[in-house]
């Protein structure tokens, strides 16, 4: 006879490619992105890459992240005991797992809105027209809050945004948006 003991703690599953695509599809719709601008199907790993400025085109990178690797507006939706809106200390390990596992992800085309244009470009290699570049989103452990960051870039111009989404009655709803940088 064998007895199998499992931890009572439920292990949260890291969001997969499909779940990531769905949250980005909601961001595209709810943030009303311009459907004439291409969306890059390749995602940027949130904390592992910071582009250099391009002296020829005079592009400047977005503001640096803090010593923990967080975008500078990340603290707005940190939870505390009174406010359980976003991320809390218990989510920190889960966020680190997401960053480690979700390295080279491409969006699932069939799950994206069909009235937009998509391209599979190498990350941060913009040679043609304007393009939206999404970073890999971060979810909390309960999978009811997500942070999606994207940039609109072209030679000589661009801006960055962070979109906060909350799952309400099974649907992702945008709760806030912040500009992070503009050139």
Secondary structure, DSSP 8 states (H G I E B T S, - for coil): -------SS-------HHHHHHHHHHHHHHTT--TTSEEESB-B-TTT-----BTTTTB-------TTS--TTGGGGB--SS--SSB-TTHHHHHHHHHHH-SS-B--GGGS-TTS-EE---TT---SS-EEEEB--EE-TTSSEEEEEEEEEETTEEEEEEEEEEEETTEEEEEEEEEEEE-
